């Protein structure tokens, strides 16, 4: 038996296991990486401490002003660091891997978190005894009764609450119709970094000061709304400049003590750059990178954004700085790569910390993905690929790190070289880049009100979404809906086995009395629509509560519409904005396959009675393996099977019809999305056995992918099922995450690269939103689970982000192993 063909990543890991020293070519970034590699992150409490101190002092003032003052207090007092070897500076916490706290969001979880986080399975953190004491004695007491989570739990109607939390303990999520607004202050977001690079915060401050001077002192609106907004903008501009200058002073102090002449010169240069940016416009590539990083890191201290602030279109807004420096001999390709790597390493050290058990379970593997968008089109519709695009792809191939999360935009006219290098980067095996399809995204943005220039200039944000800086205005996190739970409630007349005799869902009748498929379908649809109803009730409450709890002065300063309307970005309505939100269809493949099996086997072919089906699922198929095999071999989504795909399309349509009718009441585009992160694992833990043959409390299907192992007809069939299940006549569509797992052998060599590029073009032509790959051998995953210490550096693709395999829970590891490994394209 011949040895399997390995991906480049697998080859590196096997070399490490054999004792070879595998080093990256740039010594400086290697040295930084080895200061924190394979260490557990710790909780840094300084941001929470200083934020709380300021809020104690400013009670009664407008929230936006309080937020700006709190950020300035943090900027004045938080410890600043400059890591050895680093060329870019700015941290929001201690050295090494760290996470920070946002008690204003979910501080009611603090006591529980301090007890559980060091020992939990999903993304554990360390914390010192002194810091634990400070949290319990100083921080937590202030926020008791003031957090967004507490307010949301007591405001939800009782009927909606029971789908959301345990009514007896709102700290426990039900994982049925699950809100996500209590563990992030905003959904994913992209700042207008170009504004910082070209104007600087001094110019933004001057603009706010001029507007403030022009206000009517006799106007109540100007006095009570516009003046506090502008004052907050002025304060936040001062705060970030102050913070940058503190880094300049530290760099100068370190330079005086530096014995190494080369490092002394680097520190003096850092000091000079920090005096310049982000206060003033950037003049060169290094200054542009530092200004962007200061903005990104300060924004992290400001609020907890879902998936962390994205980097936007770096190959576009940085290209002119790179081009001019390269032409002038100021910088080389290697210098630019080193600066990129310094940023990627700084990203990797910040670890997004979820206090609630729900948030932690949703985002395993210390997930955060600051997407860097490359490629795509220019605002006038031309191909946007440039030399910085290719340099970014090269960085991902050369530097073995799971940050940043690289997103490559694809359109029908992409250059052959670009597609080739994208394919070669995918073949490396660490899951990068994920692909986003302009042929799907741009028309949808146009349909929702964007101009051509805005739609062409979108940036990938978060897992698989997109943002249009200065036009997008919706920040409210939205519901994840566990539709396989609706299948279970249809089988048990509104009840779920995990929750005993509690009547949670609708009483839709005993399925044993249903004589025809249409009766079963109508019962299921009643549960399905009821879930949607409560998701929209949740969202109504969330939209109206959030502005009372959160403010975002930095984000507002960088948004043209906020500056024009004098409104914080968290305001429910901002004139001229496009409010793009979404709700989540969890377990799409699980639901489709379950309904297809019931329709086919029970009502059409009559190979099973509904009683036999119920007995099998009630017993988790123990003693009913023959029944389970029938169910497993029923039509399955993901195989270009019209039987299953027709059901999938109708489920999709039902959701689209609902949101087309009712999202208008919310004043937003609340679109249908299929992007679970890792939440298909905890959602599966509340759903008992399902009629597709899935065992009780195991993971649901993820995103728009098929059920684990069900896609047996090859990867092209996966694409065609995705295509056949979409309702292209509706604009209420949002992201559909699609995972494809390939063996390295099937795309080996130049022929393999060509096949992968052709597959990507097919996906593009089918106008599917998203595509990402795991290129890895099953044997590698099994070995990594068995001997994790040997595979600490193994990076795998999860759901819109990559993570170290050994950082994942056993359930999620098994989920990855169970996905179909396609051996041919």
Secondary structure, DSSP 4 states (H G I P E B T S, - for coil): -PPPP--HHHHHHHHHHTT-----S-HHHHHHHHHHTT---EEE-HHHHHHHHHHHH-TTS-HHHHHHHHHHHHHHHS-----TT-SS---SS-SSSEEE--HHHHGGGHHHHHHHTTT-SSS--B--HHHHHHIIIIIHHHHTTTSHHHHHHHHS-HHHHHHHEETTEEEEE-SSEE--GGG-SBS--B--HHHHHHT-HHHHHHHHHHHHHTS-TT-HHIIIIIHHHHHHHHHHHHHHHHHHHHHHHHHHHHHHH--SHHHHHHHHHHHHHHHHTTTS---SHHHHHHHHHHHHHHHHHH--BTT--B-B-HHHHTHHHHHHHHHHTS--HHHHHHHHHHHHHHHHHB-----SHHHHHHTTTT----PEEEE-B-TTSSB---HHHHHHHHHHHHS----S-EEEEE-TT--HHHHHHHHHHHHTSS---EEEEHHHHHHHHHHTT--HHHHHT-EEETTTEEE-TTTB-------EEEHHHHHHHHHTTT--GGGTT---S-----GGG--SHHHHHHHHHHHHHHHHHHHHHHHHHHHHHHTTT---HHHHHT-HHHHHHT--TTSS--TT-B-EEEEEEETHHHHHHHHHHIIIIIIIS-SS-HHHHHHHHHTTTTT-HHHHHHHHTS--TTS--HHHHHHHHHHHHHHHHHHHHHHHHHTSEEEEEE--TTHHHHHHTT----TTSPPTTSPPP-TTSPSTTT--S-HHHHHHHHHHT--TT-S-EEEE--EEEE-GGGG-HHHHHHHHHHHHHHHHHTT-SEEEEEE--HHHHHHHHH-GGGGTT-EEE-SSSEEEGGGS-HHHHHHHHHS-EE---
